Amino acid sequence: MTEKETNIKEQDNEQEQENEELKVVMPEAEWTTMPEEEFAEQPDYLRVFTDFYIAKFNQRDLEIMNTYDPDSNMVDINHYVMDNIKFSRNELVKHALQYHANNFQNIVDEIVKQDSIKPEEMTSYSDWNNWYEDRRNNISTSLS
């Protein structure tokens, strides 16, 4: 091999080394997935009440419910429902109960205290709706 060929080969080797030093190596992507959310088991009456409450929220008809909320539980619930209104109603019920079951239970407890109902017997939407309409009909009105 001639000196010229040797020099060319050395230059090529130096360039390859420089290229190796500047070469960008992309790491392999690491895929992680979030685990499925586990929902706490709730009593049937509380799930039905939550569904009823969210329906009344969507109808903007919570005025009477406000009389059963001395501790402002509705503020937390309504804020959560408003932020997650894009959920389907069934999903919203599950998620609202996941994070606000205590708030819903506090309202139900106040209803039990004021109206002496048995929440375990309130197993359908219509049971809660009938109770609500009964409360609405018992509101005294004035003409002043």
C-alpha positions as CSV (number, residue, x, y, z in Angstrom):
1,M,0.0,0.0,0.0
2,T,1.3,3.4,-0.9
3,E,1.7,6.2,1.5
4,K,-1.1,8.1,-0.2
5,E,-3.5,5.2,0.2
6,T,-2.4,4.8,3.8
7,N,-3.1,8.5,4.5
8,I,-6.5,8.2,2.8
9,K,-7.4,5.2,4.9
10,E,-6.3,6.9,8.1
11,Q,-8.4,10.0,7.2
12,D,-11.4,7.7,6.5
13,N,-10.9,6.0,9.9
14,E,-10.7,9.4,11.6
15,Q,-13.9,10.5,10.0
16,E,-15.6,7.3,11.0
17,Q,-14.5,7.9,14.6
18,E,-15.7,11.5,14.5
19,N,-19.0,10.3,13.0
20,E,-19.3,7.7,15.8
21,E,-18.7,10.3,18.4
22,L,-21.4,12.6,16.9
23,K,-23.9,9.8,16.2
24,V,-27.2,10.2,18.0
25,V,-28.5,7.0,19.5
26,M,-32.2,6.9,20.2
27,P,-33.2,4.7,23.1
28,E,-36.0,2.2,22.6
29,A,-39.4,3.6,23.7
30,E,-40.7,2.2,26.9
31,W,-44.4,1.8,27.0
32,T,-46.3,2.0,30.2
33,T,-50.0,1.8,30.8
34,M,-51.9,3.1,33.7
35,P,-53.7,0.3,35.6
36,E,-57.5,0.2,35.4
37,E,-59.1,2.2,38.1
38,E,-60.7,0.1,40.8
39,F,-64.0,1.4,42.0
40,A,-65.0,1.0,45.6
41,E,-68.3,-0.9,46.1
42,Q,-71.1,1.4,47.1
43,P,-74.6,0.6,48.4
44,D,-77.4,0.4,45.7
45,Y,-79.3,3.3,47.3
46,L,-76.3,5.5,47.1
47,R,-75.7,4.7,43.4
48,V,-79.3,5.4,42.6
49,F,-79.3,8.6,44.6
50,T,-76.1,9.7,42.8
51,D,-77.7,9.0,39.4
52,F,-80.8,11.0,40.5
53,Y,-78.7,13.8,41.8
54,I,-76.7,14.1,38.5
55,A,-80.0,14.1,36.5
56,K,-81.3,16.9,38.6
57,F,-78.0,18.7,38.2
58,N,-78.3,18.4,34.4
59,Q,-81.9,19.7,34.6
60,R,-80.7,22.6,36.8
61,D,-83.2,21.5,39.4
62,L,-81.3,21.2,42.7
63,E,-83.0,24.0,44.7
64,I,-84.9,21.6,47.0
65,M,-81.8,19.5,47.4
66,N,-80.0,22.5,48.8
67,T,-82.2,22.4,51.9
68,Y,-80.6,19.1,52.8
69,D,-77.1,20.3,52.6
70,P,-76.1,22.4,55.6
71,D,-72.4,21.5,55.2
72,S,-72.0,22.6,51.5
73,N,-71.4,19.1,50.2
74,M,-73.1,20.1,46.9
75,V,-70.3,22.6,46.2
76,D,-67.7,19.8,45.9
77,I,-70.1,17.5,44.0
78,N,-71.2,20.1,41.6
79,H,-67.7,21.3,40.9
80,Y,-66.7,17.7,40.1
81,V,-69.7,17.0,37.9
82,M,-69.1,20.2,36.0
83,D,-65.5,19.3,35.4
84,N,-66.4,15.8,34.2
85,I,-69.6,16.5,32.3
86,K,-68.2,14.8,29.2
87,F,-68.5,11.4,30.8
88,S,-71.5,9.3,30.0
89,R,-74.0,9.4,32.8
90,N,-73.1,5.8,34.0
91,E,-69.4,6.7,34.0
92,L,-70.0,10.0,35.8
93,V,-72.0,8.2,38.5
94,K,-69.1,5.7,39.0
95,H,-66.5,8.4,39.1
96,A,-68.4,10.8,41.2
97,L,-69.0,8.1,43.8
98,Q,-65.3,7.2,43.7
99,Y,-64.3,10.7,44.8
100,H,-67.4,12.1,46.5
101,A,-69.3,9.1,48.1
102,N,-69.0,10.8,51.5
103,N,-70.5,14.0,50.2
104,F,-73.5,12.1,48.7
105,Q,-73.8,10.0,51.9
106,N,-73.9,13.2,54.0
107,I,-76.8,14.5,51.9
108,V,-78.7,11.2,52.2
109,D,-78.1,11.2,55.9
110,E,-79.6,14.7,56.2
111,I,-82.6,13.6,54.1
112,V,-83.0,10.7,56.5
113,K,-82.8,13.0,59.5
114,Q,-85.3,15.6,58.2
115,D,-87.8,13.3,56.3
116,S,-87.4,10.0,58.1
117,I,-87.1,8.0,54.9
118,K,-85.3,4.6,54.7
119,P,-82.7,5.0,51.9
120,E,-82.4,1.2,51.5
121,E,-86.0,1.2,50.3
122,M,-85.2,3.9,47.7
123,T,-84.0,1.5,45.0
124,S,-85.0,3.2,41.8
125,Y,-84.8,6.6,40.2
126,S,-88.6,7.0,40.4
127,D,-88.5,6.5,44.2
128,W,-86.1,9.4,44.5
129,N,-88.0,11.4,42.0
130,N,-91.3,10.8,43.7
131,W,-89.8,11.9,47.0
132,Y,-88.4,15.0,45.4
133,E,-91.7,16.0,43.8
134,D,-93.4,15.4,47.1
135,R,-91.0,17.8,48.7
136,R,-91.7,20.3,46.0
137,N,-95.4,20.0,46.5
138,N,-95.0,20.6,50.2
139,I,-93.3,24.0,49.8
140,S,-95.5,26.7,51.0
141,T,-95.9,29.6,48.6
142,S,-96.8,33.2,49.2
143,L,-98.5,35.7,46.9
144,S,-96.8,38.7,48.3
